[in-house]
Amino acid sequence: MSVSKIANPEITLHHGDLPAGISFGTSIAIDTETLGLAPQRDRLCLAQLSAGDNTAHLVQFAAGQFAAPRFKALLLDPTILKIFHYARFDIAVLSRYLGVMAAPVYCTKIASRLVRTYTDRHGLKDLARELLGIELAKEYQSSDWGAAELTQEQLRYAASDVLYLHALKTKLDDMLAREGRTDLARACFDFLPTRARLDLAGWAEEDIFEH
């Protein structure tokens, strides 16, 4: 599978929710942008979604306005696989602000940790570079995602976080199968909603499985 960097992806910005009638098929890549890395403190500002078809739909949330019934229904749909990179954080944030726990889920970071044991670099940029030959820009990772008007640069950066997740999943699935770790990965993915609930309940830093 050959993947080239998408020069001009189709990016659509929505406010508050997805539009009626939109369909993403049986799997969707999702990412979030927040004001920081503490879900209990730093609110959800943006959610990015892609069906892996060179298009991205971005949903911008204003403070305190998280009704989003169509987006919530998608997160809960058991027939649609949600692909994340570092799902543990994203599904916790979505649960904290939208009140629903996404499932079923797939995490490219967990898959990478299970098969790319020859490195400690498991960031999205590292995966895209090694597995797809694509350089992702990260200069807008730390910016004000709570602004009422997001810049075109912010929107392009946000979209890039979901445009390649389907292609990465394909590569990682091949590696998981090769190393006999597909079932182990699936078990980890199935546990992620529980891990997110533990994080939100106060056990983010404590390993309850240790002696």
C-alpha positions in Angstrom: 0.0 0.0 0.0 1.6 3.3 -1.2 0.5 6.5 0.6 1.5 10.0 -0.5 1.1 13.1 1.5 -2.3 14.8 0.8 -1.4 18.2 -0.7 -4.9 19.7 -0.6 -7.3 17.6 1.5 -10.9 18.6 1.6 -11.5 20.1 5.1 -15.0 21.0 6.3 -15.6 22.9 9.6 -18.8 22.4 11.5 -20.0 24.1 14.6 -21.5 22.2 17.5 -22.3 18.9 15.8 -22.0 16.9 12.5 -24.6 17.7 9.8 -27.5 15.4 9.2 -27.0 12.7 6.7 -23.2 12.4 6.8 -21.8 8.9 6.6 -18.2 7.7 7.3 -18.6 4.0 6.5 -17.6 1.2 8.9 -14.4 2.9 10.3 -13.6 6.4 11.2 -10.4 8.2 12.4 -11.0 10.6 15.2 -8.8 13.0 17.1 -9.4 15.9 19.5 -7.9 19.3 20.4 -8.2 20.6 23.9 -7.0 23.5 26.0 -4.5 21.2 27.7 -3.8 17.7 28.8 -6.0 17.5 31.9 -9.5 16.4 30.9 -11.0 17.5 34.2 -9.7 21.0 33.7 -9.0 21.6 30.0 -12.1 21.5 27.8 -12.8 19.9 24.5 -12.5 22.5 21.7 -12.4 20.5 18.4 -13.0 17.0 17.2 -11.6 15.8 13.8 -13.0 13.0 11.8 -12.0 11.3 8.6 -13.2 8.2 6.7 -9.7 7.8 5.3 -10.8 9.2 1.9 -8.6 12.4 1.8 -11.4 14.4 3.5 -11.7 15.7 7.1 -14.7 17.0 9.0 -13.9 19.2 12.0 -16.4 19.9 14.7 -15.8 23.0 16.8 -17.3 23.2 20.3 -17.9 26.5 22.1 -17.5 26.4 25.9 -20.5 24.7 27.6 -22.1 23.7 24.3 -21.7 19.9 24.0 -25.1 18.6 23.0 -23.9 17.2 19.6 -26.5 14.4 19.3 -25.3 13.2 15.8 -21.7 13.0 16.9 -22.6 11.2 20.1 -24.6 8.7 18.1 -21.6 8.0 15.9 -19.3 7.4 18.9 -21.8 4.9 20.3 -22.5 3.1 17.1 -21.3 -0.5 17.6 -20.9 -1.1 13.9 -18.4 1.7 13.4 -14.8 1.2 14.5 -13.2 4.4 15.9 -9.5 4.7 15.1 -7.4 7.0 17.4 -3.8 7.7 18.1 -3.5 7.6 21.9 -7.1 6.7 22.3 -6.8 6.7 26.1 -6.8 10.5 26.2 -9.2 11.2 23.4 -12.0 8.9 24.6 -11.6 10.2 28.1 -12.0 13.8 26.9 -15.0 12.9 24.7 -16.6 11.1 27.7 -15.9 14.0 30.0 -17.5 16.6 27.8 -20.0 14.7 25.6 -21.1 12.2 28.2 -20.6 9.1 26.1 -17.8 6.5 25.9 -16.7 5.7 22.3 -16.6 2.0 21.3 -15.4 -0.1 19.6 -12.0 1.6 19.4 -8.5 1.0 17.8 -5.4 2.8 19.0 -2.4 3.2 16.6 -0.1 4.1 19.6 -0.9 0.8 21.4 -0.5 -1.2 18.2 2.9 0.6 17.6 4.1 -0.2 21.2 3.1 -3.9 20.7 5.0 -4.4 17.4 7.6 -1.6 17.1 9.6 -2.8 20.1 12.8 -1.7 18.5 12.1 1.9 19.3 10.7 4.1 22.0 9.3 6.6 19.5 5.6 6.0 19.1 4.3 9.5 18.3 2.0 10.0 15.3 4.8 11.9 13.5 7.2 9.0 14.1 4.7 6.5 12.8 3.9 8.5 9.7 7.5 9.0 8.9 8.6 5.4 9.2 5.5 3.5 8.0 4.2 5.9 5.4 7.2 8.0 4.4 5.2 11.2 5.3 6.5 14.1 7.3 3.8 15.7 9.5 4.2 19.2 10.7 3.6 19.7 14.4 4.2 23.5 14.9 0.5 24.2 15.7 0.2 21.4 18.3 0.4 24.0 21.0 -1.9 26.8 20.1 -5.1 28.3 21.4 -7.8 25.8 20.3 -10.4 27.6 22.3 -10.3 30.7 20.0 -13.6 31.6 18.4 -12.0 31.7 15.0 -9.4 29.1 14.2 -6.8 29.8 11.6 -6.4 27.9 8.3 -3.1 26.7 9.6 -4.7 25.3 12.7 -7.4 23.6 10.6 -4.9 22.0 8.3 -2.8 20.8 11.3 -5.9 19.3 13.0 -7.0 17.5 9.8 -3.5 16.0 9.4 -4.0 14.1 12.7 -6.8 12.0 11.2 -6.1 11.8 7.4 -3.5 9.0 7.7 -4.8 6.9 10.6 -6.5 4.4 8.3 -3.3 3.8 6.3 -1.3 3.5 9.6 -3.9 0.9 10.9 -3.4 -1.2 7.7 0.4 -1.2 8.2 0.2 -1.9 11.9 -2.4 -4.7 11.4 0.1 -6.4 9.1 2.8 -6.2 11.7 0.5 -7.4 14.5 -0.5 -10.4 12.5 3.2 -11.1 11.5 4.2 -11.2 15.2 1.1 -13.1 16.4 -0.1 -10.2 18.6 -3.5 -9.4 16.9 -5.5 -10.9 19.8 -3.4 -9.2 22.4 -3.9 -5.8 20.7 -7.6 -6.4 20.5 -7.8 -7.1 24.2 -5.9 -3.9 24.9 -8.3 -1.9 22.7 -11.3 -3.5 24.4 -9.9 -2.4 27.8 -9.4 1.3 26.8 -12.9 2.5 27.8 -12.2 1.1 31.3 -8.7 2.7 31.3 -10.3 6.0 30.4 -12.9 5.7 33.2 -10.1 5.0 35.7 -8.3 8.2 34.5 -11.4 10.3 34.9 -12.1 8.8 38.3 -8.6 9.7 39.7 -6.4 6.8 38.9 -4.5 8.4 36.0 -1.1 8.1 37.6 -1.5 5.1 39.8 -1.0 1.5 38.5 -3.7 -0.5 40.3 -2.3 -3.7 38.9 1.1 -3.4 40.6 1.9 -5.2 43.9 
